[in-house]
Amino acid sequence: MTPGRSAVDPWAACVRFLEAHCHQGQLTPYNPIDYLYCLSLWTFCAASAARTILEIGIGPESVSGTTFLHWLGQSSSGGHLISVDVDPDLPQTVYRQLASDQGVPWTIVHGDSLSDAVQVPCALRSVDLLYIDGDHDAAHAEGDLKKFLPYLRDGGYLLIDDFPPQKGVGEGRAAIDRMVPDHLHLAHNAPAGNGRLVWQRPVV
């Protein structure tokens, strides 16, 4: 087993790292939104048996990336995290070091996700989990989905964070509904409101 990989409880190791570096002790079962946010990412990694993960939007604390790296790092069969972000300073050094410690290749592509210059190094229908958490306006939510959805494999999972989009909800929501019909909306405050879109590509 590669040094740094947890052989005992990788989820517990993930939570400890998140507490230490991402949420400064706020990510606990007693802070349910943040805790369940990461647990939901972990759950869909497990549901898709994810080995190749594509995320759009890293964020300053790399919360999703940290979760994905711990998931991928627990297996000796390898894995690959591919992340797109407009900020050339992300991810921070501590998260890059985490990828190295976990033995997980982390390919980082910088630039606006909607730019034609931004290309991801993976084949179509090869991604197990597609996580979209970029600019939370309707144009990016719709554009990122249109651009990156073809990379998702049959049976793979799509997650869109902060759904519906916070700005320009009308057109973006309608376009997304057309592209991924019959999706599940996990609202932060059920039964409605902002939350997370979940969709599984049908197996054909």
Backbone hydrogen bonds, N-H to C=O, Kabsch-Sander energy under -0.5 kcal/mol:
donor,donor_aa,acceptor,acceptor_aa,energy
5,R,2,T,-1.9
7,A,5,R,-0.5
13,A,9,D,-2.0
14,C,10,P,-2.2
15,V,11,W,-2.5
16,R,12,A,-2.3
17,F,13,A,-2.1
18,L,14,C,-2.7
19,E,15,V,-2.8
20,A,16,R,-2.0
21,H,17,F,-2.6
22,C,18,L,-2.3
23,H,18,L,-2.6
24,Q,18,L,-0.5
25,G,19,E,-1.3
26,Q,23,H,-2.0
28,T,26,Q,-1.3
31,N,28,T,-2.2
35,Y,31,N,-2.1
36,L,32,P,-3.0
37,Y,33,I,-1.9
38,C,34,D,-1.8
39,L,35,Y,-2.4
40,S,36,L,-2.5
41,L,37,Y,-1.5
42,W,38,C,-2.4
43,T,39,L,-2.5
44,F,40,S,-2.1
45,C,41,L,-1.8
46,A,42,W,-2.1
47,A,43,T,-2.5
48,S,44,F,-1.7
49,A,46,A,-0.9
50,A,45,C,-2.5
53,I,80,H,-2.4
54,L,129,L,-2.5
55,E,53,I,-0.5
55,E,82,I,-2.9
56,I,131,Y,-2.9
57,G,55,E,-0.7
57,G,84,V,-3.1
62,S,59,G,-0.9
66,T,62,S,-2.8
67,T,63,V,-1.9
68,F,64,S,-2.8
69,L,65,G,-2.8
70,H,66,T,-2.0
71,W,67,T,-2.1
72,L,68,F,-2.9
73,G,69,L,-2.2
74,Q,70,H,-0.7
74,Q,71,W,-1.0
75,S,72,L,-1.1
78,G,75,S,-0.6
80,H,51,R,-2.7
81,L,105,P,-2.3
82,I,53,I,-2.8
83,S,107,T,-2.8
84,V,55,E,-2.0
85,D,109,V,-2.1
90,L,87,D,-1.6
95,Y,92,Q,-1.0
96,R,92,Q,-1.7
97,Q,93,T,-2.5
98,L,94,V,-1.3
99,A,95,Y,-1.8
100,S,96,R,-1.7
101,D,97,Q,-2.9
102,Q,98,L,-2.4
103,G,99,A,-0.8
103,G,100,S,-0.7
104,V,99,A,-2.4
107,T,81,L,-2.5
107,T,105,P,-0.5
108,I,106,W,-0.6
109,V,83,S,-3.2
109,V,107,T,-0.5
110,H,108,I,-0.5
111,G,85,D,-1.8
115,S,112,D,-2.2
118,V,115,S,-1.3
119,Q,117,A,-0.8
122,C,120,V,-1.9
125,R,150,P,-1.8
126,S,123,A,-1.0
126,S,151,Y,-1.2
127,V,151,Y,-3.2
128,D,52,T,-2.1
129,L,52,T,-1.4
130,L,157,Y,-2.7
131,Y,54,L,-2.9
131,Y,129,L,-0.5
132,I,130,L,-0.5
132,I,159,L,-2.9
133,D,56,I,-3.1
133,D,131,Y,-0.6
137,D,135,D,-0.8
138,A,167,K,-1.6
141,A,137,D,-2.6
142,E,138,A,-2.6
143,G,139,A,-2.7
144,D,140,H,-3.3
145,L,141,A,-1.3
146,K,142,E,-2.4
147,K,143,G,-2.3
148,F,144,D,-2.7
149,L,145,L,-2.1
151,Y,148,F,-1.8
152,L,149,L,-1.9
153,R,127,V,-2.7
155,G,201,R,-2.1
156,G,153,R,-2.1
157,Y,128,D,-2.1
158,L,199,W,-3.2
159,L,130,L,-2.7
160,I,197,L,-2.0
161,D,132,I,-2.5
162,D,195,G,-0.7
163,F,195,G,-2.3
166,Q,136,H,-1.2
167,K,136,H,-1.1
172,G,168,G,-1.5
173,R,169,V,-2.6
174,A,170,G,-2.1
175,A,171,E,-2.5
176,I,172,G,-2.2
177,D,173,R,-2.6
178,R,174,A,-1.7
179,M,175,A,-1.9
180,V,176,I,-2.5
183,H,180,V,-0.6
184,L,198,V,-3.2
186,L,184,L,-0.6
186,L,196,R,-3.2
187,A,185,H,-1.0
188,H,194,N,-2.9
189,N,192,A,-0.5
189,N,194,N,-0.6
190,A,187,A,-0.6
192,A,189,N,-1.0
195,G,163,F,-1.7
196,R,186,L,-2.1
197,L,160,I,-2.5
198,V,184,L,-2.8
199,W,158,L,-2.1
201,R,156,G,-2.4
201,R,199,W,-0.5
204,V,202,P,-0.6
